[in-house]
Amino acid sequence: MTIQLLFFARLRETFGRTAEELPLPDGCVTVADLLEVLRARGGDWAAELAVGKSFRIAVDQMLADADARLAEGSEVAIFPPVTGG
């Protein structure tokens, strides 16, 4: 399965990209699985997406938690939390 990843704000700057198409390994079917794949890249990926680090995930433009399922062609956005007034 292949998904489209989108990165916003500080994550876009840190990772040096706004988007990428990512073929997922067999068995990678949830947001939690995806995060493990990305953390395995090491360096900034492991640091910025570490457990306890503040970021949000949306799957197909809906906020999602770790057990959200991914599907072929899913759009997954990763972004820092937004505050404002």
N, C-alpha and C positions, 0 to 999 in steps of 0.2 A: 504494500500500500504506500502511496505517496501523498504527502500533505504539503500545504503551503504555510510556511512560517512567516510571521510579520513581527518586527521588533520596533518599539517606540521609545522615545525620550532617551534616558541615560543608557538603556540597553542597546539601542541603535548605535549610539556613540561608542560604547564599550566594545560591542561585537563587530563594529565596522561594516554593518550592513543593515538595510531596511527590511529585506526579505530574502528567503531562500526556499527552494523546492527541496524537500527532504524525503527520500525513500526510507521507510522505516523497516527495521529488521523484523523477522518473524517473531510473533509474540508481543510486539509493541502495539497495544490496543487502547491504552488509556493515557490520560494526561500524565499520571504518575510514571508510567513506562517511558513516555516521551522525555520527561524531565531527567530521568536516569540516563537516557541516551545522550542528551545534551550535556549533562554534568560530566559524563565520561570523556568529553573532549578536553577536560582539564582547564587549567589556567583561569582566565576570566569567566569562562562558562561555568566552571565548578563554583567559583566564588559568587558570582551574581545570582545563580540559581540554587544556591545552597539552601538546605532545609532551614527555615527560620528567617531567611532573607525576605524582604518585603517586595513582592511583585504579584501581579494578577495575570490570569489566563482567561482568554475568551476563545471558545470554539464556535465557529460559524456565527460570530458576532453576538454570542450569548455568554455571559460570565460563567465559568466552569470551575469545578473543584477537581481534586486529584483523581477521582474515580470516573470522571466523564469519559465516555468512549469516543474514540476517533474512527473515522470512516475514510474510505478512498476519497481524496480531494478535499478533505477538511481544511478549513482556513483556521490556523491557530495563531492568535495574537498574544504576545507576552509584553507586559508593560508595567512600569512602576505604579503604585497607587497614586491617584490624583486627589489633591486637596484644593480647596479654594473657597471663596466667599461670595 
